[in-house]
Every structure is written in C-alpha cells, then in structure tokens.
Amino acid sequence: MQNVQPDNMDSMPLRQSSHGVGTIVIRFVGLLTLAVVAMTLIWSR
C-alpha cells in the first residue's frame, strides 16, 4: 500500500507537466499560423 501512494503522487506532476508542454506547443503553433497568415497577406499586397 505504501508503494502505491508515492506512485500516484509521481504520476500527477508528470500529467501536469505534459499538459503544460501541450499548451506551450499549441500556443507556439498558433503564433506560427498567425505569423504565416500575416506574411501571406503582406506578400499578396
């Protein structure tokens, strides 16, 4: 039983870190898409 509790505690931070990384990747991709759209609009003109 004692071994199970630490495992649960360790799994929580890993999930939070992975979620944080996911949000960072999503923001990065969003910024890239916005930059590409802005560049295409500028070049089209």
Secondary structure as UniProt FT lines:
FT   TURN            2..3
FT   HELIX           4..44
//
